[in-house]
Amino acid sequence: MSDLGRKSVGDQLQEKVTPDSQKSTLDQAKEGVSGVADRAAGAVQPNDQKSTTQQLSDSTRSGSDNASQQSKGIVQSASETLGNAAQAVSDTLQGKK
């Protein structure tokens, strides 16, 4: 069961376990739009008005989103470091210092 205007936990789970290769482009687009709408609804709905399952789902997704953002930051940092190292090697080989 889900709160009014929210995706059910079962629907969210089904979307996660079904590979994208088995979904049509339209299904993937609908999932994306409904996911954004559900995140927005979860953000504005006070916790004391959420069911226990919605609270758990929102907190789990929030942790997942945070981990995803942190990993993007790590990848970006590593990419910049490699780019700087490559530039330093190039500068050294060209006699720039």
Buried (B, 14 or more C-beta within 10 A) or exposed (E): EBBEEBBBBEBBEEBEEEEEEEBEEEEEEEBEEBBEEBBEBBEEBEEEEBEEBBBEBBEEBEEEEEEEEEEEEEEEEEEEEEEEEEEEEEEEEEEEE
